[in-house]
Amino acid sequence: MTDSASYLLDREHHRRRRAKIFRWSFSIIALAVVVFGATWVVARSSLFRAERITVFGNQRLSAADILTFVEERVTKGRMLARILGTQNLLVWPDTLVAGDTSTSIGGLPALKNLVIRKDYQERTIELIVEERQSVGVWCAKRAEPERCFWFDDDGVLFEPAPSAEGNLIRVVADYASEDTTLGLRPLSAAAMGNLLSVFRVIKESGLSIGEIRFEDPALQEVRVVTNDGPILYFSLRFPAENTLGVIRSLTEKDRRGELKPRFSELEYIDFRVENRAYYK
């Protein structure tokens, strides 16, 4: 091969190499422009920026507290969400369920569930709140000072409550715990369901109640002190509905509308064995 032919081959090789480098460089630059443009659209333009965030369904909780709490949850552990900011529609999930808003992570104990509705056309976010509803008051009698909390049907202590007595509000006097705090569940889900069945029996029986005592977590039982009759013992290991017939049979009233002596003279009625009743 002559020197001129070798020269032409080398020149063609370098030309092809430069063309390849140029194509790769152009592709990289084009990709960078696309990525930059997409990032700008997502992060800086108004296309995905929420113009309004509204809270609905809250009564106990303020909209500001809910918004602050939810924004913290949305951005927690998510670098991109923190970069884009909570005004960006893309960082918001569709829902925050009880597992995400439970008090075990702190925050808002009264918040049970929250649904997030995003409207990309109107660029709005709606936070649909479900708050916990009180079914009774739980009082830690051994705490100094005594501490009382509203609890819901899940058994979550979600809000401080005044010390209360009487038949209008079901109050559980906890003599087992030295202290308790917001967000705790003093009973298991099953035991709480059975406690609520005790509440229903008390209501339907029409008995006047002085105190509902919870004294030993290991025993899983409550002692109901009546104002005009015996002490009632209930187990929290099974529902109490079957006890209502026994109570009614013992609380039948005479023609004057007064309780028959057989109920008021009893010392106790024990329902702690399922489908059995013992009284003295």
Secondary structure, DSSP 4 states (H G I P E B T S, - for coil): --HHHHHHHHHHHHHHHHHHHHHHHHHHHHHHHHHHHHHHHHHTSSTTB-SEEEEES-SSS-HHHHHHHHHHHHHTT-HHHHHH-TTBGGG--SEE-HHHHSGGGSS-TTEEEEEEEEETTTTEEEEEEEE----EEEEETTSSS-EEEEE-TT--EEEE-----SSSS-EEEE-S-S---TT--SS-HHHHHHHHHHHHHHHHHT--EEEEEE--TTT-EEEEEESSS-EEEEESSS--GGGHHHHHHHS-B-TTS-B-HHHHT-SEEEE-STT--EE-
